[in-house]
């Protein structure tokens, strides 16, 4: 590449592409959009966790002739949402498998009347025995899915675990559990759908993955690809919660639009969104670990179970990432991981930031502290003795070809947090104070991009074109929902082409106008799609040199002049590139071995907590995060990703509990589903080490999910340091602290006569 100046834009914090519209309030979210003659849709949902639908009654006080009602019988194609396994009905047809499952749809021009109509529908059921827990599902006494209730299982093996136990100096076992977590995006799920017999279906919506929605609509309506169009509107947050579920609500709105002959808007309120949509998978992880007399890992035997809910959705890929992250950032010669995702009669669990890694990183990092206590080794030293390094292999026998600087990250985090001095000081102060303080650490990685052969399977296509108005357009289906996609990809294009940042715009994420660059998930946008945009830009420069006389060294003016010459000769100026896997990246889906990810982000977290032994509240007072995630394209956005991920994970650890009653979320309001506020988020100190990844966009790796993996174990490790008591389940609420600390206190108190 030869441009007037290098790195003028990449590595700087340019203004966000959509920032001005959001600041001025002119950004148009789905509920801001009105279509001529638009009706409003709503959903009648199951009130039982499992049963046969006996009858559906419509109250006589409602003039039903004014309404459009859709049931499963109105679906012209397949009655299934197209995810990895098409097992989830678009609408229940005789059987319901969870509370809040959609049974029928109602539309009317007046949205208030729609709500009245929903309440006037009465469904009677023949109840069937439900399954609510992993343990109940494992027993298979009641089978609710397939032949054995198991959505997916994996077996990962390295070495010979069973040969080690008799030789081990130490064997440490532990069980760790994580609860469900709600995404709590600012904007609830919402779509608008139009149907035309000639043109087909058009959907506008708040979503992450336009082509996922496109795929489901093709199946539900039995239409060819050119008859389905999906357009992402401005989207107010997602965190994975708008990866799979928009396919459901889009299908519902489109069915209503087809039957009533009007555009139909469906926007959930917060109560419905909390109760009916996907959440993070609950988990149970068991570790049995063998070590030698020096604290070196000899064997890790890990059993993972996740609760997948009523339908499989994305449970298999969540389980895959959970499996691959479960051994942690350590080298061990013998590893066995057995993992299963189990069906229960609850709302299906789905994608959430981290995608299985937060569950198993929590387990392994808590377990490392328990090992340190059992062996009387400093938790820092235990980790340092076992860190994986360049030239060593992971549990999948992937050779670490890139530098791994966990020791450097650990040193930085320890110095910045004053870890050793504070820990010694807190130990003395805690003897005489009801406020117990402690420090905890977590060291971990997060794989960037799709697991294994996933990126090859996606075969993503992306690129750029240049308009007649002298604007470079980025052509991707990758979406912006607050994380910075538009800004980062525009930076990459502008930097590579040698034009100004303001010369680059984003094409609307519209399946009829942009190529399928794959879903906006898995920390892949800057690394995978950024690299495609960089390659497409270099390819355009090469085309312009060959076909339009662009000189080796060129100015912005010369670039656009060459583009005009190419347009006059070829009719368009466009450059597209398809994904190419980095060399030496091979994955065997059958043996579950090979290069699980092309690159990894690495981090060390330190949490400082205070536990009040009078009120039994735990508070994170300060937090330090040192990470290596390749080249940082936009420092402010990258820092925001780290801070936001940590804040979200603090909620995961200490506040956010999904309360289920008879399989239904009982605390589905912001008044009783407690999340951290600004008062609860401590000062967060973010530190970077940059090791550019050759095959990422300008050296970038994934960053969005990394910060959610480490805070929960770091926080609970700090609570153990403060109180001397181990807690192995999250969320850890005051009542949990009260119960266990009092049990320990009673055991330690001398008996009185």
Secondary structure by P-SEA (a helix, b strand, c coil): cccccccccccccccccaaaaaaaccccccccccccccbbbbbbccccccccccbbbbbcccccccbbbbcccccccccccccccccccccccccccccccccbbbbcccaaaaaaaaaabbbbbccccccccaaaaaaccccccccccccbbbbbbccccccccccccbbbbbbbbbbbbbccccccccbbbbbbccccbbbbcccccaaaaaaaaaaaaccccccbbbbbccccccccccccaaaaaaaaaaaaaaaaccbbbbbbcaaaaaccccccccbbbbbbbbbcccccccbbbbbbbbbccccccaaaaaaaaaaaaccccccccbbbbbbbbbbccccbbbbccccaaaaaaaaaaaaaaaaaaaacccaaaaaaaccccccccccccccccccccaaaaaaaaaaaaaaaaaaaaaaaaaaccccccccccccccccccccccccccccccccccccccbbbbbbcccccccccaaaaaaaaaaaaaccccccccccccccccccccccccccccccaaaaaaaaaaaaaaaaaaacccccccccaaaaaaaaaaaaaaccbbbbbbcccccccbbbbccccccccccbbbbbbbbbbbccccccccccccbbbbbbbccccccaaaaaaaaaaaaaaaaaaccccccccccccccccccccccccccccccbbbbbbbbbcccccccccccccccccccaaaaaaaaaaaacccccccccccaaaaaaaaaaaaaaaccccc
